[in-house]
Amino acid sequence: MFDQYTESVLIFMLINVVLALSLYLPVSAGLLSLGQGGFMAIGAYTSSYLTVTFAWPFLAALVAGGLAAFLVGVIVGFPALRIKGVYLIILTMGFGEIVRVFFLNFERTGAASGLGGIPGHTTLPWLIAVVAVLLAGFWQLRRSRMGRAIAAVREDELAAEIIGINLTRVKIAVFAIGGALAGLAGGFYAHYASFIDPAQFGFHRSAEIFIMVLLGGMGNFIGATLGAVTVTLLPEVLRFLQDWRMTFFGTLLIVMMILRPWGLVGARR
């Protein structure tokens, strides 16, 4: 249906949508994170190692990658019970760097040389189905009791606790599920790129995911989705500028944040 270039752009765009939604979840509870690159790396390496070394089926390896990132998300979520704001951002940045350095020195997954020979199982229909399910799930979540609890925690933690909301359960849940989604995206990425190394999951990756959510609007999952689509497609549209492409792209982002600091579809606060 599509040529190879168009299909590649669409696949990376949908992977970015999953990544943006993975960050939107903790952000919707007021927890800013710059560690999604670390969760993505855990999912990518876990699923790739299982398919390359043990010949696991793609779906089972993908689920294992997401589960590994979920469990790590539970651990990372505990400090979020006590700290927030810029301190939480620094903590999650540190987490992402720890994960990168771990895989940089972990010989079983190729260390600095990276892990190659990953079977290319990721396809466009797979990603369309996953993104559709996620968007439907986020739509239902917003209307659910859990969704209202997340919004209450974001607005005022003390008031939320007084009315009976379990802050521990909400914060750990959003961190862990967000981590699992990033791990899932990592698995899809690895099984499309066929090669991964630690440099692909460094701070720049977490910052890119953060920009997607910030650009789209932090208070709305549609905004996170639109931000991911914009950040993926805009550099491709600007290819005619050649060497000035990324400079112009950065300038557009700055202008956008000046004109609409609440994001493309976010609400003015």
C-alpha positions as CSV (number, residue, x, y, z in Angstrom):
1,M,0.0,0.0,0.0
2,F,2.8,2.4,0.9
3,D,6.4,2.7,-0.4
4,Q,9.2,1.7,1.9
5,Y,10.0,5.3,2.9
6,T,6.4,6.2,3.8
7,E,5.9,3.0,5.7
8,S,9.1,3.6,7.7
9,V,8.0,7.1,8.7
10,L,4.5,5.9,9.7
11,I,6.0,3.1,11.8
12,F,8.3,5.5,13.7
13,M,5.4,7.9,14.1
14,L,3.2,5.3,15.7
15,I,6.1,4.1,18.0
16,N,6.5,7.7,19.1
17,V,2.8,7.9,19.8
18,V,3.1,4.9,22.2
19,L,6.2,6.6,23.8
20,A,4.3,9.9,24.2
21,L,1.3,8.1,25.8
22,S,3.8,6.4,28.2
23,L,4.9,9.7,29.5
24,Y,1.5,11.3,29.4
25,L,0.3,8.9,32.0
26,P,2.7,9.9,34.9
27,V,2.4,13.6,33.7
28,S,-1.4,13.4,34.1
29,A,-0.8,12.7,37.8
30,G,1.6,15.6,38.1
31,L,4.8,13.5,37.9
32,L,7.3,14.9,35.4
33,S,9.7,12.2,34.2
34,L,12.8,12.3,32.0
35,G,13.4,8.5,32.3
36,Q,11.2,7.1,29.5
37,G,14.4,6.4,27.4
38,G,15.5,4.0,30.1
39,F,12.2,2.1,30.2
40,M,12.3,2.0,26.4
41,A,15.8,0.5,26.6
42,I,14.7,-2.2,29.0
43,G,11.8,-3.3,26.8
44,A,14.0,-3.2,23.6
45,Y,16.9,-5.2,25.1
46,T,14.7,-7.7,26.9
47,S,12.5,-8.5,23.9
48,S,15.5,-8.6,21.5
49,Y,17.6,-10.8,23.7
50,L,14.8,-13.3,24.1
51,T,14.1,-13.5,20.3
52,V,17.8,-13.5,19.3
53,T,19.2,-15.8,21.9
54,F,16.2,-18.1,22.8
55,A,14.1,-17.8,19.6
56,W,11.1,-16.7,21.6
57,P,8.0,-15.8,19.6
58,F,7.7,-12.1,18.9
59,L,4.5,-11.5,20.9
60,A,5.8,-13.3,24.0
61,A,9.1,-11.4,23.8
62,L,7.2,-8.1,23.4
63,V,5.1,-8.8,26.5
64,A,8.2,-9.9,28.5
65,G,9.9,-6.6,27.5
66,G,6.8,-4.6,28.7
67,L,6.6,-6.6,31.9
68,A,10.3,-6.0,32.7
69,A,9.8,-2.3,32.2
70,F,6.6,-2.5,34.4
71,L,8.5,-4.1,37.3
72,V,11.3,-1.5,37.1
73,G,8.6,1.2,36.9
74,V,7.2,0.0,40.3
75,I,10.7,0.4,41.8
76,V,11.3,3.8,40.3
77,G,7.7,4.9,41.4
78,F,8.5,4.5,45.1
79,P,10.7,7.6,45.3
80,A,8.0,9.6,43.5
81,L,5.9,9.2,46.7
82,R,8.2,11.6,48.5
83,I,9.5,13.9,45.9
84,K,8.1,15.8,42.9
85,G,8.8,18.7,40.5
86,V,12.4,19.4,39.5
87,Y,13.8,16.8,42.0
88,L,11.7,14.0,40.4
89,I,13.0,15.1,37.0
90,I,16.6,14.8,38.2
91,L,15.9,11.4,39.7
92,T,14.4,10.1,36.5
93,M,17.3,11.5,34.5
94,G,19.6,9.6,36.8
95,F,17.6,6.4,36.3
96,G,17.8,6.8,32.5
97,E,21.5,7.2,32.7
98,I,21.9,4.2,35.0
99,V,20.1,2.0,32.5
100,R,22.2,3.3,29.5
101,V,25.5,2.7,31.4
102,F,24.2,-0.8,32.4
103,F,23.6,-1.9,28.8
104,L,26.9,-0.1,27.8
105,N,28.8,-2.6,30.0
106,F,26.5,-5.7,29.8
107,E,28.3,-8.2,27.6
108,R,25.4,-10.5,27.1
109,T,23.5,-7.9,25.1
110,G,26.6,-6.7,23.1
111,A,27.7,-3.9,25.5
112,A,29.0,-0.9,23.6
113,S,28.9,-2.8,20.2
114,G,25.2,-3.2,20.4
115,L,22.8,-6.1,19.7
116,G,22.2,-7.0,16.0
117,G,20.4,-9.7,14.0
118,I,17.1,-8.8,15.6
119,P,14.3,-10.3,13.5
120,G,12.1,-7.6,11.9
121,H,8.7,-8.6,13.2
122,T,7.3,-5.0,13.6
123,T,4.7,-4.2,11.0
124,L,2.3,-1.2,10.4
125,P,-0.9,-3.2,11.0
126,W,0.6,-4.4,14.4
127,L,1.3,-0.8,15.5
128,I,-2.1,0.6,14.2
129,A,-3.9,-2.0,16.3
130,V,-1.8,-1.3,19.4
131,V,-2.2,2.5,19.1
132,A,-6.0,2.1,18.5
133,V,-6.3,0.0,21.6
134,L,-4.3,2.4,23.7
135,L,-6.3,5.5,22.5
136,A,-9.5,3.7,23.3
137,G,-8.1,2.7,26.7
138,F,-7.0,6.3,27.5
139,W,-10.5,7.5,26.5
140,Q,-12.1,5.1,28.9
141,L,-9.6,5.9,31.6
142,R,-10.4,9.6,31.5
143,R,-14.0,8.9,32.2
144,S,-13.3,6.3,34.9
145,R,-13.0,6.5,38.7
146,M,-9.2,5.9,38.3
147,G,-8.9,8.7,35.8
148,R,-10.6,11.1,38.1
149,A,-8.3,10.0,40.9
150,I,-5.3,10.7,38.8
151,A,-6.6,14.2,37.9
152,A,-7.3,14.8,41.6
153,V,-3.7,13.8,42.6
154,R,-2.4,16.2,39.9
155,E,-4.4,19.1,41.1
156,D,-3.9,18.8,44.9
157,E,-2.3,15.8,46.5
158,L,-3.4,16.8,50.1
159,A,-7.0,17.3,49.1
160,A,-7.0,14.0,47.1
161,E,-5.7,12.1,50.2
162,I,-8.3,13.7,52.4
163,I,-11.2,12.5,50.2
164,G,-9.8,8.9,50.4
165,I,-7.6,8.6,47.3
166,N,-4.7,6.2,47.8
167,L,-1.7,8.3,46.6
168,T,0.7,5.3,46.8
169,R,-1.4,3.2,44.5
170,V,-2.1,5.9,42.0
171,K,1.6,7.1,41.7
172,I,3.1,3.7,41.5
173,A,0.5,2.6,39.0
174,V,1.0,5.5,36.6
175,F,4.8,5.1,36.8
176,A,4.7,1.3,36.2
177,I,2.1,1.3,33.4
178,G,3.9,4.3,31.8
179,G,7.1,2.3,32.0
180,A,5.4,-0.8,30.5
181,L,4.2,1.2,27.5
182,A,7.7,2.7,26.9
183,G,9.1,-0.9,27.1
184,L,6.5,-2.0,24.6
185,A,7.5,0.8,22.3
186,G,11.1,-0.2,22.8
187,G,10.3,-3.8,21.7
188,F,8.6,-2.6,18.5
189,Y,11.5,-0.2,17.8
190,A,14.1,-3.0,18.2
191,H,12.2,-5.4,16.0
192,Y,11.9,-2.9,13.2
193,A,15.5,-1.3,13.4
194,S,17.1,-4.8,13.7
195,F,20.0,-3.3,15.6
196,I,20.1,-1.5,19.0
197,D,22.9,0.0,21.1
198,P,22.8,2.1,24.3
199,A,23.3,5.4,22.5
200,Q,19.8,5.1,21.0
201,F,18.3,5.3,24.5
202,G,20.2,8.1,26.1
203,F,19.0,11.4,27.5
204,H,18.2,12.8,24.0
205,R,15.5,10.1,23.6
206,S,13.8,11.0,27.0
207,A,14.0,14.7,26.1
208,E,12.5,14.0,22.7
209,I,9.5,12.2,24.3
210,F,9.1,15.0,26.8
211,I,9.0,17.6,23.9
212,M,6.2,15.5,22.2
213,V,4.0,15.7,25.3
214,L,4.9,19.4,26.0
215,L,4.2,20.4,22.4
216,G,0.9,18.6,22.3
217,G,-0.4,19.7,25.7
218,M,0.2,18.0,29.0
219,G,-3.4,17.8,30.1
220,N,-4.8,15.8,27.2
221,F,-3.8,12.4,25.8
222,I,-4.9,13.6,22.3
223,G,-2.3,16.4,22.8
224,A,0.4,13.8,23.5
225,T,-0.6,11.9,20.4
226,L,-0.6,15.1,18.2
227,G,2.7,16.1,19.6
228,A,4.3,12.8,18.7
229,V,2.9,13.0,15.2
230,T,4.2,16.6,14.8
231,V,7.7,15.8,16.1
232,T,7.9,12.8,13.8
233,L,6.5,14.3,10.6
234,L,7.8,17.9,10.7
235,P,11.5,17.1,10.2
236,E,10.4,14.9,7.2
237,V,8.4,17.8,5.7
238,L,11.4,20.1,6.2
239,R,13.9,17.8,4.3
240,F,14.0,20.3,1.4
241,L,16.0,22.6,3.8
242,Q,18.8,20.0,3.9
243,D,21.5,21.0,6.4
244,W,19.2,23.7,7.9
245,R,16.4,21.3,8.6
246,M,16.9,20.7,12.3
247,T,17.8,24.4,12.9
248,F,14.5,25.4,11.4
249,F,12.7,22.7,13.3
250,G,14.1,23.9,16.6
251,T,13.1,27.5,15.8
252,L,9.6,26.4,15.0
253,L,9.3,24.6,18.3
254,I,10.5,27.8,20.2
255,V,8.0,29.9,18.3
256,M,5.3,27.4,19.0
257,M,6.0,27.4,22.8
258,I,6.0,31.2,22.8
259,L,2.7,31.4,21.1
260,R,1.0,28.4,22.8
261,P,2.9,27.5,26.0
262,W,0.0,25.3,27.0
263,G,0.5,23.1,23.9
264,L,-1.3,22.4,20.6
265,V,-4.6,21.2,22.2
266,G,-3.9,21.8,25.9
267,A,-6.0,24.1,28.0
268,R,-4.9,27.6,29.0
269,R,-4.2,27.6,32.8
